Amino acid sequence: MMHIAAATCCGPAPSLGALALKLLPLDRPAWIELAANWLGREENYKWLDFGEGARALSVMSLRIMTQRDLHVLRLFTPDDSDLPIGIVALSEIRCQSKTAGSVWAVLGRKRYAGYAVRAMSKLLTFGFGELGLEAVSAWTVESNVAARRGLEQLGFRYVGRQRRRHWIDGRPYDRLLYDLLATEHVPDD
């Protein structure tokens, strides 16, 4: 899945200050709580699906996800600070088939929207390079134009549609399916 809060691919362009965007492991209780808070906001969780219709994750669920090889969860920072501004993840990692079933990002604040795609690019570089993944899939809700643009900016290719698969406020939406091969990924420097 590729779910970025509705305005994530818009907003001011990140500065290229002395520091650079960092991906931080979700290994501190305070950071897990922070990420769970972001994921618990309706403006964010309405775009997500963690199975069986589960959208918002509890602190305990997120803690369990950090302990399983099935997920790589990272907080990300802006260029000019070490404070986390969002979370990005590769989920449903299958080592034998060298795939990840989804990539997703959630912002803590929309004002940092320009960083979500960069953080995802950096995580994809890690997935393809360090984990040896060959393909990563993603999906987004058809009405999430910002997420669609973000996937296209990352080089993901549209591969299909699941009709009436996602529900927001009692209304059905289609999910648009994408994938990216390791050979197609262009690392963000």
Beta strands, then each sheet from edge to edge (+ up, - down):
strand 1: 23-25
strand 2: 72-76
strand 3: 86-94
strand 4: 99-107
strand 5: 135-141
strand 6: 157-168
strand 7: 171-181
sheet 1: 1+ 2- 3+ 4- 5- 7+ 6-
end
